[in-house]
Amino acid sequence: MTAQHTVVPKHVAIDRAMERFLVVSGSGQGMRFYDPSTQHQLTIHNIVNWVNERINTDESAGWQELSHKRWRALLPQAEYRPNEKQVFALEPGLFVRNIWAAPEIDPDEKGDPSFFVSFLDHAIGREDREYVIKWLAWQYQRPLDKPHTGLYLFGAQGTGKSTIAHILEEVFGSTAVMRIADQSKLGSMSNVDIWSRTLLIVEEVEVSIQDKLSNTIKSFMGTSYVDADRKHEHFGSYFIPANLIMLSNNAPNMLEKDDRRWYVKEMAPQLDPETYFKNFYHWLERHGYRAVAHLLATTDISDMGLSDRPRWTQEKASACDMATKQDVLDVQKMVEEADGTIFTADFFERTCNGNRLMHILDEVGLKVVNLNLISGRHRSKAHGFSEAECKRLFVVKDAEVFQDSNAQNAWKINHGDDTLNLKDARAKRFNV
């Protein structure tokens, strides 16, 4: 049975159609439309039928008349805009779909969040709990204002890291949280969609300060817009409001000494995790999610600002110190395990560039040898080395390099009881 509609003048019905439907593509009879109310794709003839069902039959409209109207256009891309309509204006007359959808969990002013608060008190301590709740409350209340900071939570099994991720998915809504286990996705400049959320949660993180991924993460965290290629779209500038939460079993080793982006905290395990989290999830399912939502919706964040640095922790102090020395430890290990006593810069290129190596020579047990300075010549050559390499050779500290006077371009190295030709003492390059 056909639904009955109130009869209105033709111009009113057409105006209502133009308010409801958006043109997607095509012209004339090939025009295609989108209906945000039903999320259906429609033809121009569907629009004609919709209009004619609402007007007097003697005033019927045809496709020619409707196709010449100035319809609102729906662009092919989708954007993430919390608290906006399902379809919203990007520019006057140009509309886009909204990825965001309102969460199913509504704040409950009568809810008691004490179970959640006590969980954080045990896991990270009271003062840190207050900071974390305020940080999350900012994201909940002001999802489009990106403070460019992130949470790094680590600890053994049974600490509740995954539980935190689950709670945030429920409270913020599935469209507001992107949760991934593959950290490599963070390194793709073209994969901006994962950053088009309120929260980006990455589990099982292992990122080193030497990794290119570390710099990419830092650049995405430090901006709200990025120039990139987006799948099925042209190169352009895209809004990336997501703030990052990293969960790991281990402390971070990617932080610079003067890091201003990360809050770092080790989580304490529960004494009886199985029983504790069984009760915790039971509370969440009954009324806990709504209580947490109300807590985040009402927490006072008036003393916070976009430029605030994250709370300093002892874990972060240790992580920063460890990170700044990680390349030292890596190079030391490479020198100790090498099958030679003389190195060129390319030997360490995957771990430490030549300029950085010059600053940590003493710590890693190396010294720099320039054959030109030893020989007193402008151009010295040693078998097995280029002229450029001969100007900067990295040699173990207690070794001596000298020129063999009995042969041209013959250099030797003395290390302990061994004396070898320079080329025979050269450590082999990494296998690519």
C-alpha positions as CSV (number, residue, x, y, z in Angstrom):
1,M,0.0,0.0,0.0
2,T,1.4,3.4,-1.0
3,A,2.0,5.8,1.9
4,Q,-0.3,8.8,2.0
5,H,1.3,12.3,1.8
6,T,0.0,15.7,2.5
7,V,-0.8,17.5,-0.7
8,V,1.2,20.7,-1.2
9,P,1.7,23.1,-4.1
10,K,4.3,22.0,-6.6
11,H,6.9,24.7,-5.7
12,V,6.7,23.6,-2.0
13,A,7.2,20.0,-2.9
14,I,10.2,20.8,-5.1
15,D,11.7,23.0,-2.3
16,R,11.3,20.2,0.2
17,A,13.0,17.8,-2.3
18,M,15.9,20.2,-2.7
19,E,16.3,20.4,1.1
20,R,16.3,16.6,1.5
21,F,18.2,15.2,-1.5
22,L,21.7,15.9,-2.8
23,V,23.0,15.4,-6.3
24,V,25.9,12.9,-6.5
25,S,26.8,12.8,-10.2
26,G,25.5,12.9,-13.7
27,S,23.3,15.3,-15.7
28,G,19.8,15.2,-17.3
29,Q,18.2,11.7,-17.0
30,G,21.6,10.4,-15.8
31,M,21.6,12.4,-12.5
32,R,22.1,10.4,-9.3
33,F,21.1,11.6,-5.9
34,Y,21.7,10.7,-2.2
35,D,19.0,10.6,0.5
36,P,20.6,11.1,3.9
37,S,17.4,10.0,5.6
38,T,17.5,6.5,4.1
39,Q,21.2,6.5,2.9
40,H,19.9,5.3,-0.5
41,Q,21.1,6.2,-3.9
42,L,18.3,7.5,-6.2
43,T,17.8,8.5,-9.8
44,I,16.2,11.6,-11.2
45,H,13.1,9.6,-11.9
46,N,12.9,8.6,-8.2
47,I,13.0,12.3,-7.3
48,V,10.2,13.0,-9.8
49,N,8.0,10.4,-8.3
50,W,8.8,11.7,-4.8
51,V,7.7,15.2,-5.8
52,N,4.6,14.1,-7.7
53,E,3.3,12.0,-4.8
54,R,3.1,15.3,-2.8
55,I,1.4,17.6,-5.3
56,N,-1.8,17.9,-7.2
57,T,-1.8,15.7,-10.3
58,D,-2.5,18.6,-12.6
59,E,0.7,20.2,-11.5
60,S,3.0,17.3,-12.0
61,A,6.7,17.8,-12.4
62,G,9.0,16.2,-15.0
63,W,12.6,15.2,-15.0
64,Q,13.5,18.1,-17.4
65,E,12.2,20.7,-14.8
66,L,13.9,19.1,-11.9
67,S,17.2,18.4,-13.6
68,H,17.7,22.2,-14.2
69,K,17.3,23.1,-10.5
70,R,20.3,24.1,-8.4
71,W,20.6,21.1,-6.3
72,R,23.0,20.8,-3.4
73,A,26.0,18.7,-4.3
74,L,27.4,15.8,-2.3
75,L,31.2,15.4,-2.6
76,P,32.6,11.9,-2.9
77,Q,34.8,12.1,0.2
78,A,33.7,11.6,3.8
79,E,34.9,13.7,6.7
80,Y,35.0,13.1,10.5
81,R,33.1,15.8,12.4
82,P,31.8,15.0,15.9
83,N,28.5,16.4,16.8
84,E,27.7,17.5,13.2
85,K,24.8,16.1,11.1
86,Q,25.1,12.9,9.0
87,V,25.7,15.2,6.0
88,F,27.0,18.7,6.6
89,A,28.2,21.6,4.5
90,L,32.0,21.7,3.8
91,E,31.4,24.8,1.8
92,P,28.3,26.7,0.7
93,G,26.4,24.3,-1.6
94,L,28.9,21.5,-1.2
95,F,28.2,18.8,1.3
96,V,30.0,15.7,2.6
97,R,29.1,12.6,4.5
98,N,30.1,12.5,8.2
99,I,32.0,9.4,9.3
100,W,31.1,10.2,12.9
101,A,28.0,8.8,14.6
102,A,26.7,9.5,18.1
103,P,27.7,6.9,20.6
104,E,25.1,4.5,21.8
105,I,26.2,5.1,25.4
106,D,24.5,8.2,27.0
107,P,26.0,9.8,30.2
108,D,24.0,8.9,33.3
109,E,24.1,11.6,35.9
110,K,23.0,9.1,38.6
111,G,25.8,6.7,37.7
112,D,28.6,6.0,40.1
113,P,32.0,5.9,38.4
114,S,33.9,4.8,41.6
115,F,34.7,1.3,40.2
116,F,36.5,2.9,37.2
117,V,38.2,5.5,39.4
118,S,39.5,2.8,41.9
119,F,40.8,0.8,39.0
120,L,42.9,3.7,37.8
121,D,44.0,4.5,41.3
122,H,45.4,1.0,41.6
123,A,46.8,0.8,38.1
124,I,48.6,4.2,37.9
125,G,48.1,6.1,41.2
126,R,45.7,8.8,42.3
127,E,47.6,11.9,40.9
128,D,48.1,10.2,37.6
129,R,44.5,9.1,37.5
130,E,43.4,12.7,37.8
131,Y,45.6,13.6,34.9
132,V,44.4,10.7,32.7
133,I,40.7,11.4,33.4
134,K,41.2,15.1,32.5
135,W,43.0,14.1,29.3
136,L,40.2,11.8,28.3
137,A,37.6,14.3,29.4
138,W,39.2,16.9,27.0
139,Q,38.8,14.5,24.1
140,Y,35.2,13.7,25.1
141,Q,34.2,17.4,25.5
142,R,36.3,19.0,22.8
143,P,37.0,16.3,20.2
144,L,37.9,18.8,17.5
145,D,40.6,20.6,19.6
146,K,43.7,18.5,19.3
147,P,46.2,19.1,22.1
148,H,49.0,17.2,20.3
149,T,49.8,14.9,23.2
150,G,49.4,11.2,23.7
151,L,49.2,8.5,26.4
152,Y,51.7,5.7,26.5
153,L,50.6,3.0,29.0
154,F,52.7,-0.1,29.5
155,G,52.8,-3.1,31.8
156,A,52.5,-6.9,32.1
157,Q,49.5,-9.0,31.4
158,G,46.6,-8.5,33.8
159,T,47.0,-4.7,34.2
160,G,43.9,-3.8,32.2
161,K,45.4,-2.1,29.2
162,S,43.0,-3.8,26.8
163,T,40.1,-3.0,29.2
164,I,40.9,0.7,28.9
165,A,40.7,0.4,25.1
166,H,37.4,-1.4,25.3
167,I,35.9,1.1,27.7
168,L,36.8,4.0,25.4
169,E,35.3,2.3,22.4
170,E,32.0,1.9,24.2
171,V,32.0,5.4,25.8
172,F,33.2,7.4,22.8
173,G,31.5,5.2,20.2
174,S,32.9,2.9,17.6
175,T,33.2,5.7,15.0
176,A,35.2,7.9,17.3
177,V,37.8,5.3,18.2
178,M,40.2,3.6,15.8
179,R,41.8,0.6,17.5
180,I,44.6,-1.2,15.6
181,A,47.1,-3.9,16.4
182,D,49.4,-3.3,13.4
183,Q,51.6,-0.3,14.2
184,S,53.0,-0.2,10.7
185,K,49.8,1.5,9.6
186,L,51.0,4.5,11.5
187,G,53.9,5.0,9.1
188,S,51.8,5.4,5.9
189,M,51.3,9.1,5.0
190,S,48.5,7.9,2.7
191,N,46.6,6.2,5.4
192,V,45.1,9.4,6.9
193,D,41.7,7.6,7.7
194,I,43.0,6.0,10.8
195,W,43.9,9.5,12.1
196,S,40.4,10.8,11.3
197,R,39.0,9.9,14.6
198,T,38.9,11.3,18.2
199,L,41.2,8.6,19.6
200,L,43.7,6.3,17.8
201,I,44.6,3.3,20.0
202,V,47.5,1.2,19.0
203,E,48.2,-2.1,20.9
204,E,51.4,-4.1,21.2
205,V,53.7,-1.2,20.3
206,E,57.4,-1.6,19.7
207,V,58.9,1.5,18.2
208,S,62.6,2.5,18.4
209,I,63.9,6.1,18.2
210,Q,65.9,5.1,15.2
211,D,62.8,3.9,13.3
212,K,61.4,6.2,10.6
213,L,58.0,5.3,12.1
214,S,59.0,7.3,15.2
215,N,59.4,10.6,13.2
216,T,56.1,9.9,11.3
217,I,54.2,9.4,14.5
218,K,55.7,12.6,15.9
219,S,54.7,14.6,12.8
220,F,51.1,13.3,12.8
221,M,50.7,14.0,16.5
222,G,52.0,17.6,16.1
223,T,49.5,18.8,13.6
224,S,45.7,18.8,13.0
225,Y,46.1,18.8,9.2
226,V,48.3,16.7,6.9
227,D,49.1,16.9,3.2
228,A,48.7,13.4,1.8
229,D,47.2,11.0,-0.7
230,R,44.0,9.6,0.4
231,K,42.5,6.4,-1.0
232,H,40.2,7.0,-3.9
233,E,40.9,10.8,-3.7
234,H,43.4,13.3,-4.9
235,F,46.4,14.7,-3.0
236,G,45.2,17.3,-0.5
237,S,45.1,18.6,3.0
238,Y,43.2,16.5,5.4
239,F,41.9,17.0,9.0
240,I,43.4,14.5,11.4
241,P,42.1,15.2,14.9
242,A,43.0,11.9,16.5
243,N,45.1,11.9,19.7
244,L,47.2,8.7,20.2
245,I,47.0,6.1,22.9
246,M,49.8,3.5,22.8
247,L,49.5,0.3,24.8
248,S,52.6,-2.0,25.2
249,N,54.1,-4.6,27.4
250,N,57.4,-2.6,27.5
251,A,58.5,0.9,28.3
252,P,58.9,3.2,25.3
253,N,62.3,3.5,23.6
254,M,61.3,6.2,21.1
255,L,61.3,9.3,23.2
256,E,63.8,12.1,22.8
257,K,65.3,13.7,25.8
258,D,63.2,16.9,25.5
259,D,60.0,15.1,24.6
260,R,56.9,17.2,25.1
261,R,54.2,15.0,23.6
262,W,54.0,11.8,25.7
263,Y,52.6,10.9,29.1
264,V,54.2,7.7,30.1
265,K,53.1,5.4,32.9
266,E,53.6,1.8,33.9
267,M,50.4,0.1,35.0
268,A,50.3,-2.1,38.1
269,P,48.7,-5.6,37.8
270,Q,45.7,-6.8,39.9
271,L,46.5,-9.4,42.5
272,D,43.7,-11.7,41.1
273,P,43.1,-10.4,37.6
274,E,40.7,-13.1,36.5
275,T,38.2,-12.4,39.4
276,Y,38.8,-8.6,39.4
277,F,38.1,-8.1,35.7
278,K,35.1,-10.5,35.7
279,N,33.5,-8.2,38.3
280,F,34.7,-5.1,36.5
281,Y,33.0,-6.1,33.2
282,H,29.9,-7.1,35.1
283,W,29.7,-3.5,36.5
284,L,30.4,-2.0,33.1
285,E,27.6,-3.9,31.4
286,R,25.1,-3.0,34.1
287,H,25.7,0.8,34.3
288,G,29.5,1.4,34.3
289,Y,29.8,2.7,30.7
290,R,27.1,5.4,31.3
291,A,28.8,6.3,34.6
292,V,32.2,6.7,32.9
293,A,30.6,8.8,30.1
294,H,29.1,11.1,32.7
295,L,32.4,11.4,34.5
296,L,34.2,12.4,31.2
297,A,31.3,14.8,30.2
298,T,31.4,16.6,33.6
299,T,35.0,16.7,34.6
300,D,36.3,20.3,34.9
301,I,38.9,20.9,32.2
302,S,39.0,24.7,32.5
303,D,42.6,24.6,33.8
304,M,43.8,22.7,30.7
305,G,45.1,24.2,27.4
306,L,46.1,23.1,24.0
307,S,49.8,23.9,24.6
308,D,50.0,22.1,28.0
309,R,52.8,19.6,28.3
310,P,51.9,16.1,29.6
311,R,52.4,15.2,33.2
312,W,56.0,14.2,34.0
313,T,56.5,10.8,35.4
314,Q,59.5,8.8,36.7
315,E,58.7,6.3,33.9
316,K,59.1,9.0,31.3
317,A,62.3,10.2,32.8
318,S,63.7,6.7,32.6
319,A,62.3,6.2,29.1
320,C,63.8,9.5,27.8
321,D,67.2,8.5,29.2
322,M,67.0,5.0,27.7
323,A,65.9,6.3,24.4
324,T,68.8,8.8,24.1
325,K,71.3,6.0,24.8
326,Q,69.6,3.3,22.7
327,D,71.8,4.0,19.7
328,V,74.9,3.9,21.9
329,L,73.9,0.4,23.1
330,D,73.1,-0.7,19.6
331,V,76.4,0.5,18.2
332,Q,78.3,-1.0,21.1
333,K,76.8,-4.4,20.4
334,M,77.6,-4.1,16.7
335,V,81.2,-3.3,17.5
336,E,81.5,-6.2,20.0
337,E,80.0,-8.7,17.6
338,A,81.8,-7.6,14.5
339,D,84.3,-9.7,12.7
340,G,86.7,-6.8,12.3
341,T,88.3,-3.9,14.1
342,I,87.9,-1.1,11.5
343,F,84.6,0.2,10.3
344,T,83.2,2.6,7.7
345,A,80.1,4.7,8.2
346,D,77.9,2.4,6.0
347,F,78.4,-0.4,8.5
348,F,76.2,1.4,11.0
349,E,73.9,3.2,8.5
350,R,70.8,1.2,9.6
351,T,71.4,2.1,13.3
352,C,73.3,5.3,13.4
353,N,74.3,7.9,10.8
354,G,77.8,9.1,10.5
355,N,77.2,12.5,12.1
356,R,75.6,11.0,15.2
357,L,78.4,8.4,15.3
358,M,81.0,11.2,15.6
359,H,79.2,12.4,18.8
360,I,79.2,9.0,20.6
361,L,82.6,7.6,19.6
362,D,84.0,7.6,23.1
363,E,80.9,5.9,24.5
364,V,81.0,3.1,21.9
365,G,84.7,2.4,22.1
366,L,85.8,3.9,18.7
367,K,88.0,6.6,17.4
368,V,88.3,8.3,14.0
369,V,91.4,7.8,11.9
370,N,92.2,9.9,8.8
371,L,94.9,8.3,6.7
372,N,95.7,11.7,5.1
373,L,96.8,13.1,8.5
374,I,98.9,10.0,9.2
375,S,100.7,10.1,5.9
376,G,100.9,13.9,5.6
377,R,99.4,13.7,2.1
378,H,96.4,15.3,0.6
379,R,95.2,12.0,-1.0
380,S,95.9,8.7,0.7
381,K,94.6,5.4,-0.5
382,A,94.4,2.0,1.2
383,H,93.6,-1.3,-0.5
384,G,89.9,-2.1,-0.1
385,F,88.8,1.5,0.8
386,S,87.7,4.5,-1.3
387,E,89.5,7.8,-0.9
388,A,86.5,9.3,0.9
389,E,86.4,6.4,3.4
390,C,90.1,6.8,4.0
391,K,89.4,10.3,5.4
392,R,87.1,8.9,8.1
393,L,87.7,5.4,9.3
394,F,86.2,4.2,12.6
395,V,88.7,2.1,14.6
396,V,88.5,0.4,18.0
397,K,90.2,2.6,20.6
398,D,93.2,0.5,21.5
399,A,94.1,-0.3,17.9
400,E,96.9,1.4,16.0
401,V,96.8,2.2,12.3
402,F,100.1,2.7,10.4
403,Q,101.5,2.8,6.9
404,D,103.6,-0.1,5.6
405,S,106.7,1.5,4.1
406,N,107.5,-1.5,2.1
407,A,104.5,-1.3,-0.2
408,Q,102.5,1.5,-1.9
409,N,99.0,2.1,-0.5
410,A,99.6,-0.6,2.1
411,W,98.2,0.1,5.5
412,K,98.1,-2.1,8.6
413,I,96.4,-2.2,11.9
414,N,97.8,-3.5,15.2
415,H,95.3,-4.7,17.7
416,G,96.5,-6.7,20.7
417,D,98.8,-9.4,19.5
418,D,97.4,-9.2,15.9
419,T,98.8,-7.2,13.0
420,L,96.7,-7.3,9.8
421,N,96.4,-5.5,6.5
422,L,93.8,-2.8,6.8
423,K,91.4,-4.4,4.3
424,D,91.6,-7.7,6.2
425,A,90.6,-6.0,9.4
426,R,87.5,-4.3,7.8
427,A,84.2,-5.4,9.3
428,K,81.8,-6.6,6.7
429,R,78.7,-4.6,5.7
430,F,75.2,-5.6,6.6
431,N,73.5,-7.9,4.3
432,V,70.6,-6.0,2.6
